[in-house]
Amino acid sequence: MPNYLKVFAYYTLFTTSILGVIIVYFFDFSFNRLTGISDEVKSLVFFHVIYSALILYLTIFLSARIYLKNNNKYYRIFYNESPYKYKRLAIFLLFLNLFYLISISVTYTTSIPLYSVWSGENLSHSLALAQEAHFGTNPYNLPYISKFFDFSVLFTSLLILLLYLRGNISFNFLFLAYINAFVYLSLDLQKSPFLILCLMSIFLSFQFSYNKRTLLLRVIYSLIIACIALYFYSFFMNKSFTGMLLYIFNRPVFGQIQGMYYIYEYYPPSTDTMFSKFYFNSSSTHTTLPPDRYIASIVYPGNKNIVNVNTFFIGEAWGFGKNTGVFLSAWAVSLSIFLYISFWSYVFRFYTHLTYIMAIIFFSTLPINTSLQFIIYQKYFLYFIIFFMLPLLFIILLLSLVKINDN
């Protein structure tokens, strides 16, 4: 399996989408998240998820075999050649990210959910601001511009980490990049983006562990950093450290699949909402709410600040077409993944270090357990290309021109 797919395959697909379903089916345990869900639904979800997972893993395996030679060739470049030539780009992006964070922090202080919590505002008010951020109506969430920085803070952190692992940049830049990422990715009170960044960082640092001693030290460093991050999150969420440990097992393993069971149990399957997230379509009356939003009031009754409930894509597929929807969507998503692997296998020949990091980010953040429509309509893919890759290419070209003029 290509290295850039491992976070997706082991964490996004298995840990947050399959593991919980297996535990629920065989041990009927879910931290009481599935109260009221029938045994029939639990069994049906299990077989549908296993069916879909087998198709997805088979697609990944076959795609990897098709592009094995190409992927190995460019992985060797990524692993063996020095990324020093990208140091100036990394520093430029770091200060650009910092400038953007400071700018929106100063301009929209009262609108940012994280700062609302820090200032001691009522939690419901902070959650309402987070809801606005989710819908894109919060003023700090600048249209199009924020999309670039959502990816840029991840990319910059990993690029500086790569430079640091190869001895091309000082620890101060690395520390600054991750502090900036921690704050920026937490502005809307979401915890999963920074968790994904930590997983990608650990994965990358393990790749460049040249001996067992280095690997052991990095495992220890990773555990220490994870404990520090847990401490801060437990402080902000008013949880004990032990409670936070249970939470990080509960939330990724069961929280990401919870909505799927409720859709099977309570959502009236309908094709009316299949295009609710189709590019510029924004219509959503109460009768046409997509499955993940429809069930939010059922999963969390009385909580008006909950926007939607995450679900493995099979949940949405069932909501659109029951068994037929599940059968067809599994193949549609698999085809998309094959096309993604084909695309990245081609673009690795350009700026290999940069595109390899982009591929890690793209697959690790692929919304396989948040939005079926974003995948089958290629909305996420186009977002990544248009709002991140193209602007980044423009920045690279500008920096190249400046370097030529300096010479």
URRA-V220222 format. One record per backbone hydrogen bond with DSSP energy under -0.5 kcal/mol. NH is the residue of the N-H (numbers start at 1). CO is the residue of the C=O. E is the energy in kcal/mol with one decimal. If there is no record, write none. Layout:
nh-><NH & NH>
co-><CO & CO>
e-><E & E>
//
This chain:
nh-><5 & 6 & 9 & 10 & 11 & 12 & 13 & 14 & 15 & 16 & 18 & 18 & 19 & 22 & 23 & 24 & 25 & 26 & 27 & 28 & 28 & 29 & 33 & 35 & 37 & 42 & 43 & 44 & 45 & 46 & 47 & 48 & 49 & 50 & 51 & 52 & 53 & 54 & 55 & 56 & 57 & 58 & 59 & 60 & 61 & 62 & 63 & 64 & 65 & 66 & 67 & 68 & 71 & 72 & 73 & 74 & 75 & 76 & 77 & 78 & 79 & 80 & 81 & 86 & 87 & 90 & 91 & 92 & 93 & 94 & 95 & 96 & 97 & 98 & 99 & 100 & 101 & 102 & 103 & 104 & 105 & 106 & 107 & 108 & 111 & 112 & 112 & 113 & 114 & 116 & 117 & 118 & 119 & 120 & 121 & 125 & 126 & 127 & 128 & 129 & 130 & 131 & 132 & 133 & 134 & 135 & 136 & 136 & 137 & 138 & 141 & 142 & 145 & 146 & 148 & 149 & 150 & 151 & 152 & 153 & 155 & 156 & 157 & 158 & 159 & 160 & 161 & 162 & 163 & 164 & 165 & 166 & 167 & 168 & 169 & 173 & 174 & 175 & 176 & 177 & 178 & 179 & 180 & 181 & 182 & 183 & 184 & 185 & 186 & 186 & 187 & 189 & 195 & 196 & 197 & 198 & 199 & 200 & 201 & 202 & 203 & 204 & 205 & 206 & 207 & 208 & 209 & 210 & 215 & 216 & 217 & 218 & 219 & 220 & 221 & 222 & 223 & 224 & 225 & 226 & 227 & 228 & 229 & 230 & 231 & 232 & 233 & 234 & 235 & 236 & 237 & 238 & 239 & 244 & 245 & 246 & 247 & 248 & 249 & 250 & 251 & 252 & 253 & 254 & 255 & 256 & 257 & 258 & 259 & 259 & 260 & 261 & 261 & 262 & 263 & 264 & 265 & 266 & 267 & 267 & 269 & 270 & 273 & 274 & 276 & 278 & 279 & 281 & 288 & 289 & 293 & 294 & 295 & 296 & 297 & 297 & 298 & 299 & 300 & 301 & 303 & 304 & 306 & 307 & 309 & 311 & 313 & 315 & 316 & 317 & 318 & 319 & 320 & 321 & 322 & 324 & 325 & 326 & 327 & 328 & 329 & 330 & 331 & 332 & 333 & 334 & 335 & 336 & 337 & 338 & 339 & 340 & 341 & 342 & 343 & 344 & 345 & 346 & 346 & 347 & 348 & 349 & 350 & 351 & 354 & 355 & 356 & 357 & 358 & 359 & 360 & 361 & 362 & 363 & 364 & 365 & 366 & 368 & 370 & 371 & 375 & 375 & 376 & 377 & 378 & 379 & 380 & 382 & 383 & 384 & 385 & 386 & 387 & 388 & 389 & 390 & 392 & 393 & 394 & 395 & 396 & 397 & 398 & 399 & 400 & 401 & 402 & 403 & 404 & 405 & 406 & 407>
co-><2 & 3 & 5 & 6 & 7 & 7 & 8 & 9 & 10 & 11 & 13 & 14 & 14 & 18 & 19 & 20 & 21 & 22 & 23 & 23 & 24 & 23 & 30 & 32 & 34 & 38 & 39 & 40 & 41 & 42 & 43 & 44 & 45 & 46 & 47 & 48 & 49 & 50 & 51 & 52 & 53 & 54 & 55 & 56 & 57 & 58 & 59 & 60 & 61 & 62 & 63 & 65 & 67 & 68 & 69 & 70 & 71 & 72 & 73 & 74 & 75 & 76 & 77 & 83 & 84 & 86 & 87 & 88 & 89 & 90 & 91 & 92 & 93 & 94 & 95 & 96 & 97 & 98 & 99 & 100 & 101 & 102 & 103 & 104 & 108 & 108 & 109 & 111 & 187 & 112 & 113 & 114 & 115 & 117 & 116 & 122 & 122 & 123 & 124 & 125 & 126 & 127 & 128 & 129 & 130 & 131 & 132 & 133 & 132 & 132 & 138 & 140 & 143 & 142 & 144 & 145 & 146 & 147 & 148 & 149 & 151 & 152 & 153 & 154 & 155 & 156 & 157 & 158 & 159 & 160 & 161 & 162 & 164 & 163 & 163 & 170 & 170 & 171 & 172 & 173 & 174 & 175 & 176 & 177 & 178 & 179 & 180 & 181 & 182 & 183 & 184 & 186 & 191 & 192 & 193 & 194 & 195 & 196 & 197 & 198 & 199 & 200 & 201 & 202 & 203 & 204 & 206 & 208 & 211 & 212 & 213 & 214 & 215 & 216 & 217 & 218 & 219 & 220 & 221 & 222 & 223 & 224 & 225 & 226 & 227 & 228 & 229 & 230 & 231 & 232 & 233 & 235 & 234 & 240 & 241 & 242 & 243 & 244 & 245 & 246 & 247 & 248 & 249 & 250 & 250 & 251 & 254 & 254 & 255 & 310 & 257 & 257 & 258 & 258 & 259 & 260 & 261 & 262 & 262 & 263 & 267 & 319 & 270 & 271 & 273 & 275 & 277 & 278 & 285 & 286 & 290 & 290 & 291 & 293 & 293 & 294 & 295 & 295 & 296 & 298 & 300 & 302 & 303 & 305 & 292 & 369 & 368 & 312 & 312 & 313 & 314 & 315 & 316 & 317 & 318 & 321 & 321 & 322 & 323 & 324 & 325 & 326 & 327 & 328 & 329 & 330 & 331 & 332 & 333 & 334 & 335 & 336 & 337 & 338 & 339 & 340 & 341 & 342 & 343 & 343 & 344 & 346 & 347 & 349 & 351 & 351 & 352 & 353 & 354 & 355 & 356 & 357 & 358 & 359 & 360 & 361 & 363 & 366 & 367 & 367 & 371 & 372 & 372 & 373 & 375 & 374 & 374 & 378 & 379 & 380 & 381 & 382 & 383 & 384 & 384 & 385 & 388 & 389 & 390 & 391 & 392 & 393 & 394 & 395 & 396 & 397 & 398 & 399 & 400 & 401 & 402 & 403>
e-><-1.7 & -1.2 & -2.9 & -2.9 & -2.1 & -1.7 & -2.9 & -1.0 & -1.3 & -2.4 & -0.5 & -1.8 & -3.2 & -2.1 & -2.3 & -2.7 & -2.2 & -2.5 & -2.6 & -0.6 & -1.2 & -0.6 & -1.3 & -0.6 & -2.0 & -2.0 & -2.2 & -2.3 & -2.9 & -1.8 & -2.2 & -2.2 & -2.7 & -2.5 & -2.1 & -2.3 & -3.1 & -2.4 & -1.6 & -2.4 & -3.0 & -2.0 & -2.1 & -2.5 & -2.5 & -2.7 & -2.7 & -2.4 & -1.9 & -2.2 & -2.2 & -0.9 & -3.1 & -2.6 & -2.0 & -2.0 & -2.1 & -2.1 & -1.2 & -2.3 & -2.7 & -2.7 & -2.0 & -2.5 & -2.3 & -2.3 & -2.3 & -2.4 & -2.7 & -2.3 & -2.2 & -2.1 & -2.9 & -2.3 & -2.4 & -2.2 & -2.5 & -2.7 & -2.5 & -2.5 & -2.0 & -2.3 & -2.3 & -2.5 & -1.5 & -0.9 & -0.9 & -0.5 & -2.1 & -1.8 & -1.9 & -2.3 & -2.0 & -1.5 & -2.2 & -0.7 & -1.7 & -2.6 & -1.8 & -1.9 & -2.0 & -2.1 & -1.9 & -2.1 & -2.1 & -1.8 & -0.7 & -0.6 & -2.3 & -1.1 & -1.8 & -1.8 & -3.3 & -2.2 & -1.3 & -1.6 & -2.2 & -1.3 & -2.6 & -2.0 & -2.7 & -3.3 & -1.5 & -2.1 & -2.6 & -2.6 & -2.1 & -2.4 & -2.4 & -2.6 & -2.7 & -1.4 & -1.6 & -3.5 & -0.6 & -0.6 & -1.1 & -3.0 & -2.3 & -2.3 & -2.0 & -2.1 & -2.3 & -2.1 & -2.6 & -2.2 & -2.7 & -2.8 & -0.7 & -0.7 & -1.3 & -2.2 & -1.7 & -2.7 & -2.0 & -2.4 & -2.3 & -2.6 & -2.4 & -2.6 & -2.5 & -2.3 & -2.7 & -2.2 & -1.5 & -1.1 & -1.5 & -0.9 & -2.2 & -2.7 & -2.4 & -2.3 & -2.0 & -2.3 & -2.8 & -2.4 & -2.1 & -2.3 & -2.7 & -2.5 & -2.3 & -2.2 & -2.6 & -2.5 & -2.2 & -2.1 & -2.5 & -2.8 & -1.9 & -2.3 & -2.2 & -0.8 & -2.5 & -2.2 & -1.9 & -2.1 & -1.9 & -2.3 & -0.8 & -2.8 & -3.7 & -0.5 & -1.4 & -2.4 & -1.5 & -0.8 & -0.6 & -1.3 & -0.5 & -1.4 & -0.8 & -1.0 & -0.7 & -1.4 & -2.3 & -2.0 & -2.0 & -3.1 & -0.7 & -1.5 & -1.0 & -2.8 & -0.5 & -1.5 & -1.9 & -1.4 & -1.3 & -2.1 & -1.1 & -0.7 & -1.2 & -2.4 & -1.9 & -0.8 & -0.5 & -0.5 & -0.8 & -2.7 & -2.6 & -0.6 & -1.7 & -0.9 & -0.9 & -0.6 & -1.7 & -0.8 & -2.1 & -2.8 & -0.6 & -2.2 & -2.4 & -1.9 & -1.6 & -2.0 & -2.5 & -1.0 & -1.4 & -2.2 & -2.5 & -2.6 & -2.4 & -1.8 & -1.0 & -2.2 & -3.0 & -1.7 & -2.4 & -1.9 & -2.4 & -2.3 & -2.2 & -2.4 & -2.6 & -2.1 & -2.4 & -2.7 & -2.3 & -1.1 & -0.5 & -2.2 & -1.3 & -1.3 & -2.0 & -0.5 & -0.7 & -2.8 & -2.3 & -1.5 & -2.3 & -2.2 & -1.9 & -2.3 & -3.1 & -2.4 & -2.1 & -1.8 & -0.8 & -2.6 & -1.2 & -2.2 & -0.7 & -0.8 & -2.5 & -2.1 & -1.5 & -0.6 & -2.3 & -2.2 & -2.4 & -2.5 & -2.1 & -3.2 & -2.5 & -0.9 & -2.5 & -2.5 & -2.4 & -2.4 & -2.1 & -2.1 & -2.5 & -2.3 & -2.1 & -2.5 & -2.0 & -2.2 & -2.3 & -2.1 & -2.2 & -2.3 & -2.1 & -1.6>
//
